[in-house]
Amino acid sequence: MREAKLRRSVGIVIAACVCGAAGVLWMVAAAAKPTAIENPIHRMTLGIWNILYNGQAPGLVVLLAAVALATVLAVGVGVADWRIATRTRRSSNVESAPLAPKIVMMETRGVYAGPVTVTVLIPAHNEEASLQATIDSLMAQSHPPERVVVVADNCTDSTVALAIRAGVGVFETVSNTKKKAGALNQALMARLHDLAENDVVMVMDADTILDDKFLEVARKRFTDDRALMAVGGLFYGEVGHGLLGQFQRNEYIRYAREMKRRRGRVFVLTGTASMFRPRALRTVAERRGTALPGTNGDVYDTTALTEDNEVTIALKSLGGLMISPAECTVVTELMPTWRMLWAQRLRWQRGALENIGAYGVTPQTLRYWAQQLGIGYGVIALAAYLVLIVVTLLSMDNWIWFPFWMGLGLVFIIERVVTVWKGGWRARLLAMTLFPELLFDSYLNVVYVKGVVDIALGRQADWKHLAHNRTSEELEVA
């Protein structure tokens, strides 16, 4: 099967494309006719390398060419993404895009499906430490959900007893070996066929705190647009965990800011909190095994490491319209240790690669492929930048000021600070220092490389569950 082969070779494809692009750039730079350098500076590094410094700024032609290339690439991806989305919205092909807005609007014209109701499913495996805070945030909503069900999956702690005391429903999985995706499939199979068009299903993690107007805003969106298939949340990090926590909070703030700039156009329906129309989930289950990867009848693909990312691609592949409103925010957990962060991000990275490998190169996955290629190219660029800095420091007797590069660095610092401004003075101070965040980015780049190498070598991936040891009071808004 073509998709299965691409799933296995996606790491090789990404690595080859990125290294090829970097190699072409290197050859172009090497082949360019060198310009005369006034007063070149020579230094020996570690007694081995003869380093030649050029303190002059790059020529105007080089600068304009670099800016033009970056602009063309960014605009190209944006225009392609917009055209693909527009074509999907206008599609009337029931076979290829059964969830396309045009089709849904035609089928539901003149039909009143009743007010929007919300059933919340909370998959939980030994979540007694954080579950109460999650339930409390649901009950404190300006428009609380009609039903809350804790999907208890192989729990050995007091998760079930806590849910019962809180007055919410409990669904206990039976012989589930497929982790979170399998637990949700069991719960949805028991309920999905009884839900009407406007009986929206919300799936949220047991360590998530909703903004108190999340459900109110989402209900209105579903009420106002009957073609809307899903609403996702924008996530921010909890307080605490020192410098490592601040790194993650800054990262999440930038991601949420980017989603707002995209006017809510969804990249991933985050597993922290997302809402779906029953029509969307039923259609995904029906198309599994044919148009979509997975087992027919399952909403979630149990072979996917990142089920939220996979179901997002599934809905997009079927033409589904989705959005992440700026008002729908959540506070989620952060990884308290570097080892746990490594495990989390490696799972995310492997999952993202496996998902695009499973779906192949399609109009709906184009932006996901572009993202992975962009990350890969960024890995090479950042590594080269840091290596050059180290080589420069080792080879200089005295510090040399390069006004052009200092000015460029200042612009970069300003951008880093502005993009985390909402996070307060700690976020701004960390961004202003620049190099700690660059080192954090380098750490994530190593994770990326590890994920690409593992999938290219066919190494078995593993889903790692985070054991919570926090009290509910520790889940607070950052």
C-alpha positions in Angstrom: 0.0 0.0 0.0 1.4 3.4 -1.0 0.5 5.1 2.2 2.1 2.4 4.3 5.4 2.6 2.4 5.4 6.4 2.8 4.7 6.1 6.5 7.8 4.1 6.9 10.0 6.3 4.6 8.7 9.7 5.6 11.8 10.3 7.8 14.1 9.6 4.8 12.0 11.8 2.5 12.1 14.8 5.0 15.8 14.4 5.7 16.6 14.1 2.0 14.6 17.2 1.1 16.0 19.3 3.9 19.7 18.3 3.3 19.2 18.7 -0.4 17.9 22.2 0.0 20.8 23.1 2.4 23.3 21.6 0.0 22.0 23.6 -3.0 22.3 26.8 -0.9 25.8 25.9 0.1 26.8 25.2 -3.5 25.3 28.4 -4.7 27.1 30.4 -2.1 30.4 28.6 -2.8 30.0 29.1 -6.6 29.4 32.9 -6.2 32.3 35.1 -7.3 34.0 36.4 -4.1 34.1 40.1 -3.6 37.2 42.0 -2.5 37.5 42.2 1.3 39.0 45.3 2.7 41.4 44.7 5.7 40.5 41.0 6.1 41.2 39.6 9.6 43.0 36.2 9.9 43.0 34.0 13.0 44.0 30.5 13.9 41.5 28.4 15.8 42.8 25.7 18.1 46.0 25.8 16.0 44.2 24.0 13.2 41.8 26.3 11.2 42.8 29.5 9.5 39.7 31.7 10.0 39.1 34.7 7.7 36.8 37.4 9.0 34.9 39.9 6.9 33.5 42.7 8.9 31.6 44.2 6.0 27.8 43.9 5.8 26.4 41.7 3.0 25.9 43.5 -0.3 22.5 45.0 -1.1 21.8 42.4 -3.8 22.4 39.5 -1.4 20.1 41.1 1.2 17.4 41.7 -1.3 17.7 38.2 -2.8 17.4 36.6 0.7 14.4 38.7 1.7 12.7 38.1 -1.7 13.3 34.3 -1.4 11.9 34.1 2.1 8.9 36.3 1.1 8.1 34.2 -1.9 8.2 30.9 0.1 6.0 32.3 2.9 3.5 33.8 0.5 3.5 30.7 -1.7 2.6 28.4 1.3 0.0 30.9 2.5 -1.6 31.3 -0.9 -1.6 27.5 -1.5 -3.2 26.9 1.9 -5.9 29.6 1.2 -6.7 28.2 -2.2 -7.0 24.7 -1.0 -9.3 25.7 1.9 -11.4 27.8 -0.4 -11.8 25.0 -3.0 -12.7 22.5 -0.2 -15.4 24.8 1.2 -17.0 25.1 -2.2 -16.8 21.4 -3.0 -20.0 19.6 -3.9 -18.4 16.2 -4.2 -20.0 14.0 -1.6 -17.6 11.2 -2.1 -14.3 13.1 -1.6 -15.6 15.9 0.7 -18.7 14.8 2.5 -18.2 17.4 5.3 -17.6 20.3 3.0 -19.6 23.4 4.1 -21.5 23.6 0.8 -22.8 20.0 1.1 -23.6 20.3 4.8 -25.5 23.6 4.3 -27.6 22.0 1.5 -28.4 18.9 3.5 -29.5 20.9 6.6 -31.3 23.7 4.9 -34.7 24.4 6.6 -34.0 21.8 9.3 -33.9 22.8 13.0 -31.8 20.4 15.0 -32.6 22.0 18.3 -30.3 24.0 20.6 -26.6 23.2 20.9 -25.9 20.8 23.8 -22.5 19.7 25.0 -21.4 16.3 26.2 -17.9 16.3 27.6 -15.7 13.2 27.5 -12.6 13.2 29.8 -10.3 10.3 29.0 -8.5 9.5 32.3 -5.8 7.0 33.3 -4.9 7.4 36.9 -5.7 11.1 37.0 -6.8 11.6 40.6 -4.3 14.4 41.1 -5.7 16.8 38.5 -9.2 15.5 37.6 -11.1 17.5 40.3 -9.7 20.8 39.0 -10.8 19.9 35.4 -14.3 19.0 36.5 -14.5 22.2 38.6 -13.6 24.3 35.6 -16.4 22.7 33.6 -19.0 23.4 36.3 -17.8 27.0 36.6 -18.5 27.7 32.9 -20.8 30.6 32.1 -22.8 28.0 30.1 -22.0 24.6 31.7 -22.2 21.3 29.7 -25.3 19.2 29.8 -23.3 16.0 30.5 -19.8 15.2 31.7 -18.4 11.7 31.4 -15.1 10.5 32.8 -13.7 7.8 30.5 -11.8 5.7 33.1 -9.2 3.6 31.3 -7.6 0.9 33.3 -7.4 3.1 36.4 -5.8 1.7 39.6 -6.2 4.8 41.7 -9.2 6.7 42.9 -10.1 8.4 39.6 -13.5 6.6 39.4 -14.5 7.3 43.0 -13.5 11.0 42.6 -15.6 11.3 39.5 -18.6 9.7 41.2 -18.3 12.1 44.2 -18.1 15.0 41.8 -21.5 14.0 40.4 -20.4 13.3 36.8 -20.9 10.2 34.8 -18.3 7.4 34.5 -17.6 5.1 31.6 -15.1 2.3 32.3 -13.3 0.8 29.4 -13.3 -3.0 28.9 -10.0 -4.8 28.0 -8.6 -1.7 26.3 -5.0 -2.0 25.1 -5.1 0.9 22.7 -4.5 3.6 25.3 -6.3 7.0 24.9 -7.5 6.5 21.3 -9.0 3.1 22.2 -10.7 4.4 25.3 -12.3 7.2 23.4 -13.4 4.8 20.7 -15.2 2.7 23.2 -17.0 5.6 24.8 -18.0 7.1 21.4 -19.2 3.8 20.1 -21.6 3.6 23.1 -23.0 7.1 22.6 -22.4 8.5 19.2 -25.3 6.9 17.4 -27.8 8.5 19.9 -26.6 12.1 19.4 -28.5 14.5 17.2 -27.0 17.1 14.8 -26.5 19.7 17.5 -25.4 17.4 20.4 -21.8 18.5 20.3 -19.1 16.2 21.8 -16.2 17.8 23.6 -13.0 15.8 24.3 -10.7 17.3 26.9 -7.7 16.1 28.9 -8.0 15.4 32.6 -5.3 18.0 33.3 -6.9 21.0 31.6 -8.5 24.1 32.9 -11.0 25.9 30.7 -11.5 29.6 30.5 -14.9 30.3 32.0 -16.4 31.4 28.7 -15.0 28.6 26.5 -18.3 26.7 26.1 -20.3 29.9 25.7 -18.2 31.1 22.8 -18.1 27.6 21.2 -21.8 27.1 21.5 -22.5 30.4 19.7 -20.1 29.4 16.9 -21.9 26.1 16.4 -25.3 27.8 16.6 -24.4 30.5 14.1 -22.7 28.2 11.6 -24.3 24.9 11.0 -21.5 23.9 8.6 -18.9 24.2 11.4 -17.7 20.7 12.3 -15.2 21.4 15.1 -14.0 24.0 17.5 -10.5 23.8 19.0 -8.9 25.5 22.0 -5.8 27.7 22.3 -3.6 26.4 25.1 -1.4 28.2 27.6 0.9 26.7 30.2 0.3 26.3 33.9 2.5 28.2 36.4 5.6 26.8 38.0 8.4 24.5 37.1 11.0 27.2 37.1 13.0 28.1 34.0 11.9 24.9 32.1 8.3 25.9 32.7 8.9 29.4 31.4 10.5 28.1 28.3 7.3 26.1 27.6 5.0 28.9 28.5 6.8 31.2 26.0 6.5 28.5 23.4 2.7 28.1 23.9 2.1 31.9 24.0 3.8 32.2 20.6 1.8 29.3 19.2 -1.5 30.9 20.4 -0.5 34.2 18.9 0.2 32.6 15.6 -3.2 30.9 15.6 -4.9 34.3 16.3 -3.0 35.8 13.4 -4.4 33.0 11.3 -7.9 34.2 12.4 -8.5 30.9 14.1 -7.8 28.7 11.1 -6.9 25.4 12.8 -3.6 23.6 12.4 -4.3 21.0 15.1 -7.5 20.4 17.1 -5.6 20.1 20.4 -6.3 17.1 22.6 -6.4 19.5 25.6 -9.9 20.6 24.6 -11.8 20.3 21.3 -15.4 20.0 20.3 -17.0 18.1 17.4 -20.4 17.7 15.8 -21.6 14.1 15.8 -21.8 14.2 12.0 -18.1 14.9 11.8 -17.2 12.0 14.1 -19.6 9.5 12.5 -18.3 10.4 9.0 -14.7 9.8 10.1 -15.6 6.4 11.6 -17.4 5.5 8.4 -14.5 6.4 6.1 -11.8 4.7 8.2 -10.2 1.8 6.3 -11.1 3.3 2.9 -10.6 7.1 2.4 -8.8 7.4 5.8 -6.2 5.3 7.6 -7.4 3.1 10.5 -10.1 0.6 11.3 -13.6 1.1 9.9 -15.9 2.1 12.7 -13.2 3.8 14.9 -13.3 7.6 15.3 -9.7 7.7 16.4 -6.9 5.8 14.6 -5.4 3.6 17.4 -2.1 3.3 15.5 -1.5 7.1 15.7 0.8 8.4 18.4 -0.8 11.8 18.3 -4.5 11.1 17.9 -5.5 14.8 18.0 -3.3 15.7 15.1 -4.5 12.7 13.1 -8.2 13.3 13.6 -7.6 17.0 12.5 -6.1 15.8 9.2 -8.9 13.3 8.9 -11.5 16.0 9.2 -9.7 18.3 6.8 -9.4 15.4 4.3 -13.2 15.1 4.4 -13.7 18.8 3.8 -14.6 19.7 7.4 -14.7 23.3 8.5 -13.1 24.0 11.9 -11.8 27.0 13.9 -10.0 27.9 17.1 -11.5 31.1 18.4 -9.3 33.5 20.3 -11.7 33.4 23.3 -11.6 29.6 23.6 -8.5 29.2 25.8 -7.3 26.5 28.2 -4.5 26.1 30.7 -2.7 22.8 30.4 0.1 21.0 32.1 3.8 21.5 31.5 6.5 19.0 31.7 8.4 19.4 35.0 11.6 17.7 33.9 13.8 17.7 30.8 13.4 13.9 30.6 9.6 14.1 30.6 9.7 17.0 28.1 11.9 14.8 25.8 9.4 11.9 26.0 6.5 14.2 25.3 8.0 16.1 22.3 9.5 12.9 20.8 6.0 11.4 20.8 4.6 14.6 19.2 7.3 14.6 16.6 7.0 10.9 15.7 3.3 11.2 15.6 3.3 14.2 13.3 5.7 12.4 10.9 3.7 9.2 10.9 0.5 11.0 10.3 1.6 12.8 7.1 3.3 9.6 6.0 0.0 7.7 6.5 -2.0 10.3 4.5 0.7 11.0 1.8 1.1 14.2 -0.1 -2.4 15.6 -0.6 -3.7 19.2 -0.9 -4.9 18.9 2.8 -1.5 17.7 4.0 0.6 20.2 2.0 0.9 22.7 4.9 1.9 19.9 7.3 4.7 18.7 4.9 5.8 22.3 4.6 5.9 22.7 8.3 8.1 19.6 8.8 10.5 20.8 6.0 10.6 24.2 7.5 11.5 22.8 10.9 14.2 20.6 9.4 15.7 23.6 7.5 15.6 25.6 10.8 17.5 22.8 12.6 20.3 23.2 10.1 20.3 27.0 10.2 20.3 27.3 14.0 23.0 24.6 14.3 25.2 26.4 11.8 24.6 29.7 13.6 25.6 28.4 17.0 28.6 26.6 15.5 29.8 29.8 13.8 29.5 31.7 17.1 31.6 29.1 19.0 34.2 29.1 16.2 34.3 32.9 16.3 34.7 33.0 20.0 37.5 30.4 20.0 39.5 32.2 17.3 39.3 35.8 18.5 41.9 37.4 20.8 39.6 40.4 21.2 35.9 40.9 20.7 35.0 42.3 17.3 31.8 44.2 16.8 29.9 43.7 13.6 27.3 46.5 13.4 25.2 44.9 10.8 24.9 41.6 12.6 24.3 43.3 15.9 21.5 45.3 14.3 20.0 42.2 12.9 20.2 40.5 16.2 18.5 43.4 17.9 15.6 43.1 15.5 15.4 39.4 16.3 15.4 40.1 20.1 12.6 42.6 19.7 10.5 40.1 17.8 11.1 37.5 20.5 10.0 39.9 23.2 6.9 41.2 21.4 5.6 37.7 20.7 5.6 36.8 24.4 4.5 40.2 25.7 1.3 38.8 27.0 3.2 36.4 29.3 4.4 39.1 31.7 7.8 40.3 32.8 9.3 36.9 33.3 8.4 35.9 29.7 9.8 39.2 28.3 13.0 39.0 30.4 13.7 35.4 29.2 13.0 36.4 25.6 15.3 39.5 25.9 18.3 37.3 27.0 17.9 35.5 23.6 20.5 32.7 24.0 18.7 30.6 26.7 15.8 30.4 24.4 18.0 29.5 21.4 19.5 26.7 23.5 16.0 25.5 24.3 15.2 25.6 20.6 18.3 23.6 20.0 17.1 21.0 22.5 13.8 20.7 20.6 15.8 20.4 17.4 17.6 17.4 18.8 14.3 15.9 19.5 13.2 16.6 15.9 16.4 14.9 14.6 15.8 11.9 16.9 12.3 11.5 15.6 13.3 11.7 12.0 16.2 9.2 12.6 14.0 6.8 14.5 11.2 6.7 11.9 13.7 6.4 9.1 15.3 3.4 10.8 12.0 1.8 11.6 12.4 1.9 15.3 9.3 1.1 17.4 7.6 4.2 18.9 6.0 4.1 22.3 3.2 6.1 23.9 4.4 7.4 27.3 1.8 8.3 30.0 2.6 11.1 32.4 2.0 10.2 36.0 0.5 13.3 37.7 1.6 14.1 41.2 0.1 17.6 41.6 -2.8 18.7 43.6 -5.7 20.5 41.9 -4.6 23.8 43.3 -1.4 23.7 41.3 -3.3 23.9 38.0 -3.6 27.7 37.7 -3.8 30.2 35.0 -0.3 31.5 34.0 
